[in-house]
Amino acid sequence: MKVNGEPLYRQMARMRFFEEALADLWERGLISGEMHLGVGEEAVVAGVTAHLEEGDAMALDHRSTPPLVARGVDLVSLFLEMLGDAQGLCGGWGGHMHLFSREHLACSSGIVGSSAPLGAGFALAAQHLGRGKVAVSFFGEGAANQGMLLESLNLAAAWKLPQVFVCKDNRWAITTRSRAVTGGDLVRRARSFGMPACRVDGTCVEAVWEAAGRAVRRARAGRGPSFLLATCPRPEGHFLGDPLLRVYREPLKQTLEIGPPLLRSLFSKPLQAFALRPLYLGIIGKTLAVLGTEKYLLCRDPLCRAARLVPEDTRRRIEEEAREEVARAVAEAMERRERHA
Ligand SMILES: Cc1ncc(C[n+]2csc(CCOP(=O)(O)OP(=O)(O)O)c2C)c(N)n1
């Protein structure tokens, strides 16, 4: 099968503009609480979801909106949900992390790692119903160290569940480098459970599409689960307003705000801990340096990379249509919200 760039690019553009609209609403104070965006994960999501059919299921993590957009969940009901409105997808109770669409067999949870057992449940149901349906679990590499995720890999392999584990490896779990808290290699770890596993460049939608195709076909044929580790960037930080990124975005303001308390803490009591404090400041400095290097020097935007798959005029048309679709959905959500206020 040959990759068709146009539908993949369309989905990626829809996801990106949806996330940008969420950021805008959040910055205007219309969405309360934390907001984890899936910007940077579009190629992973598009490459995987392109293989899903009606009746296939998805279990998602806290970056849940891009897969829901790609699977065709109504954008207005998603926006209303983010706004905490009773007309939203989950009656305004779910926010962006705890979503459920019965129609699309999709659910998300902010409990890190839980998309694996949730996906296993969907996959077990699919296996019992015997209609060749599959379940995909999306999670981060930080989640890969959660006990329930390892238990799910084990059961999925032992029961040959039609499940695809998709690990979106952005190398960070909030402010922790995942490497520092991960033993061994995740791909080899998954293989040790007796399932095929591979690493793929998650900024290259064709590569994801190919690898995911193999995994989904295998699951659909009743041959069991697979594991995909897709590396991708995290350009918006852990969540909107990420304090580490703020240091780069407004350096003077942040230096004036954070500098004095950090210096005070260096000389604060008890003095026995003095020797450790420069070390901790060094760790903060190193974290900032690595984060800045990744964001400003090494980051590859999956949407820009995918643009080369479609002719220039098609790309422009797709972007225009996707922007319009999202803008219309925002306007309608705001209007419905006003009407029912
Ligand atoms: C069980 C559990 N432990 C801790 C948290 C707090 N928490 C929220 S997101 C996150 C980092 C998750 O990292 P990763 O799985 O790599 O996903 P990423 O945010 O990098 O996409 C943590 C520890 C949580 N929500 N649930």
The ligand as an SDF file (V2000), in Angstrom:
LIG
                    3D

 26 27  0  0  0  0  0  0  0  0999 V2000
   -0.8300    7.9650   38.0020 C   0  0  0  0  0  0  0  0  0  0  0  0
   -0.3670    9.3810   37.7980 C   0  0  0  0  0  0  0  0  0  0  0  0
    0.8240    9.7620   38.3170 N   0  0  0  0  0  0  0  0  0  0  0  0
    1.2600   11.0320   38.1460 C   0  0  0  0  0  0  0  0  0  0  0  0
    0.4900   11.9440   37.4600 C   0  0  0  0  0  0  0  0  0  0  0  0
    0.9880   13.3810   37.2500 C   0  0  0  0  0  0  0  0  0  0  0  0
    1.3980   13.5340   35.8510 N   0  0  0  0  0  0  0  0  0  0  0  0
    0.6040   14.1270   34.9390 C   0  0  0  0  0  0  0  0  0  0  0  0
    1.2710   14.1430   33.4120 S   0  0  0  0  0  0  0  0  0  0  0  0
    2.6700   13.4010   33.9500 C   0  0  0  0  0  0  0  0  0  0  0  0
    3.8210   13.1230   33.0070 C   0  0  0  0  0  0  0  0  0  0  0  0
    3.4960   12.0720   32.0360 C   0  0  0  0  0  0  0  0  0  0  0  0
    4.5650   11.9080   31.1510 O   0  0  0  0  0  0  0  0  0  0  0  0
    4.3600   11.1410   29.8130 P   0  0  0  0  0  0  0  0  0  0  0  0
    3.5730    9.9020   30.0530 O   0  0  0  0  0  0  0  0  0  0  0  0
    5.6810   10.9810   29.1670 O   0  0  0  0  0  0  0  0  0  0  0  0
    3.4140   12.1020   28.9530 O   0  0  0  0  0  0  0  0  0  0  0  0
    3.7170   13.5770   28.4270 P   0  0  0  0  0  0  0  0  0  0  0  0
    3.0750   14.5280   29.3930 O   0  0  0  0  0  0  0  0  0  0  0  0
    5.1790   13.7550   28.3060 O   0  0  0  0  0  0  0  0  0  0  0  0
    3.0250   13.6350   27.1140 O   0  0  0  0  0  0  0  0  0  0  0  0
    2.5960   13.1150   35.3110 C   0  0  0  0  0  0  0  0  0  0  0  0
    3.6600   12.4480   36.0820 C   0  0  0  0  0  0  0  0  0  0  0  0
   -0.7610   11.5200   36.9570 C   0  0  0  0  0  0  0  0  0  0  0  0
   -1.5710   12.3390   36.3070 N   0  0  0  0  0  0  0  0  0  0  0  0
   -1.1590   10.2240   37.1120 N   0  0  0  0  0  0  0  0  0  0  0  0
  1  2  1  0
  2  3  1  0
  2 26  2  0
  3  4  2  0
  4  5  1  0
  5  6  1  0
  5 24  2  0
  6  7  1  0
  7  8  2  0
  7 22  1  0
  8  9  1  0
  9 10  1  0
 10 11  1  0
 10 22  2  0
 11 12  1  0
 12 13  1  0
 13 14  1  0
 14 15  2  0
 14 16  1  0
 14 17  1  0
 17 18  1  0
 18 19  2  0
 18 20  1  0
 18 21  1  0
 22 23  1  0
 24 25  1  0
 24 26  1  0
M  CHG  1   7   1
M  END
$$$$
